């Protein structure tokens, strides 16, 4: 059974395993998700899931009754910050994005004791922009035409939360 990294409010984050590969690939290629993420190739995911691609941490979001809700990919395991590469939700409109971020913030700030959690988001991903704003992340800047998605240059909004901001919001 997969290792439970953190749980609460009917959700949990599990350490993703090699057996989760097809689920992850399916979500990243889903037509609702694909326009907004930079997907990894199968071989890269295999390296991540079997631990050869450090320091990434892939996680599966799951309900307490075992329903999968999506996946997350976290990186930059230094003493200061962590970076959320992917937050991909499978069934939208059920609160899984909010639940995943709340668990992730607890994991990063309370368990891993980091100072900063940051995220980037493609500027036309309105759902994700609203989610990050509503969960207390602050917009720090814009990386203009910094990625190519579907052959087009796209801008990325940079969001971050500091430990003290997390603490203020949760006190």
Order of alpha helices (4+ residues) and beta strands (2+ residues): beta-beta-alpha-alpha-beta-beta-beta-alpha-beta-alpha-beta-beta-alpha
